[in-house]
């Protein structure tokens, strides 16, 4: 396994683990009814900051581990095949990101078109609180789009490196 492939595996696993945990916590809290509570935004904000810090620590630790486990001759070597694999993987991740952000935009326009200015008055306080906390879910949709694009990038990179193209 090449140095580049080891690095891609380390990134894929660390991104999936940290952000998988974060989105599990988010989904569990939202589905348990905490989305209707006042402290939902603060609790998820603290969890988000923890996930960002964890992702940095895990990425640095996994990078060091890959360095230690790799031969010195493998670290500097990067051929044209690896460069093309990286480029193709980046293009796939870019496409995934565009599609997901487009889906978020469609959702945003849909809620905006059907919500209207008097939504809170028409539907009551509970729905108003859910929708304001729902903006946290919408923001997390953008984070999820970035995470999924990263997973697509590292997954495609591994596939292309294994195929030798």
N, C-alpha and C positions, 0 to 999 in steps of 0.2 A: 504494500500500500504506500503510495507516494505521500510526501509531506503535505501537499496541498489537499489530498483526500482525507488524511488524518485531521487536518485543521477543519475541513468542511464537516466531518462527522462530529467533532467536538462542538462546533458552533450549532449544528442542527440539534444535538441532544441538549445543549445548555439553553437554547432559545425555547425549545419545546418544553423543557422541564420548568423553567422559571415562569414563562408566560402562560403555560398550561395551568400551573398552580394559581397564578393570578386570576385567570378567567374562570377557574373553578370556584374560587372564593367569591368573585363577582356574581356568578350565576347562582351560587348557593344563597348568598345574601339577598339578591333580587327576588328569587323565587320563594324565599322564606317570608316575604312580606316586608322586609326591612326597607324596601324602596319607598314605602309610604311614610317612613319615619323621618324625623327632622335631621338626625345625625348621619344619614346615609352618605351624603356627599363627603363629609369629613372623614368618615371611616374608610371609604373607598380611596380618598385622596392619600391617606396614610399608607394604605396597602399598595397603592400605585407607586409611591416613593420608595417603599421597601422593595418592590419588584424591580424598579430601575436600578437601585443600589445592588441588589442581588445579581441582576443580569451583568452588571459591570464586574463584580467580584468573580462570578462564575466564569465569565469570558476570559478574564486575566488568568485565573487559575487553570482553566482548560488549555489556554495558550501556552502557559509554562509547562504543563504536563506533556503537551504535544512536542514542545521543544526538547524536553528531557528524554522522551521516548524515541526521538528521531535521530538518525545518524547525521553528523555534521555535513556530509556530502549531499544529503537529500534536501537540506534546508535552503541552500542557495540555488539549487538546480530548478529551473522552470523552463520547460520547452514550449514550443509553439502550440502543441496539442493542449497543454494546460491553459494557455492564454485563450485559445478558441473556446474551450469548455467554460471558462469563466465568463467570457463575453456572451455566449449563448445562454448560460444560466441567468445572467443579469437581465437579458432581454425577456426571458420567461417571467422573472420576478416583476419586471416593469409592467408587463401585460396583466399579471394578477393584480397588482396594485391599482392600475387604471380601472379595471373592471370593478373592484371592490369599492373604490372611492366613488365611482359612478353610481353604484348601488346605494351608497350612503346619501349621495346628492338627491337621488330619486326619492328616497325616504324622507329627507329633509323638506324637499319641495312638496311632497304629498302631505306631510303633517302641517306644513305652512298653509297649503291651499285649503285643507279641510278644517284647520283649527280656528282660524279667524281671531280677531282681537278680543272678542267677548267669550272666549272658550272657558275661562275660569269662572265667570259669572253663570254661564249656562250649565255647567256640569258640576259645580260645587267645589269645595275646598279639597276634598280627597283626590279627585282627578287632577286638580291643579298641582297638588304636591307631587303626585306620581309623575306628571309630565315635566315638572321642573327637575325632579330627580332623574327623570328619563333622559334629560340632556346629558347626564353623566353616562348613561348607557350609550347615547349617540357618540359622545367623545370616545368612549371605549371601543366603539365600532371602528373609528379611525385607527386606534392603536391596534386593534385586531387585524385590520387590513395590512398594516406595516408588518406585524408579526407573521401573518400568513405569506406575505411576499418574501420575507426572509427565509421562511421554511421552504418555500418553492425554490428560492435561489440555491440554498445549500443542498436540497434534495436533487435538483437538476444538475448541479455541479458534480455531485457524487455519481449520478448516472452517467453523465458525459465522460467523466474521468475513467470510470470502469469500462465504458464501451471503447475508449481509446480514440475518441474523436475530438 
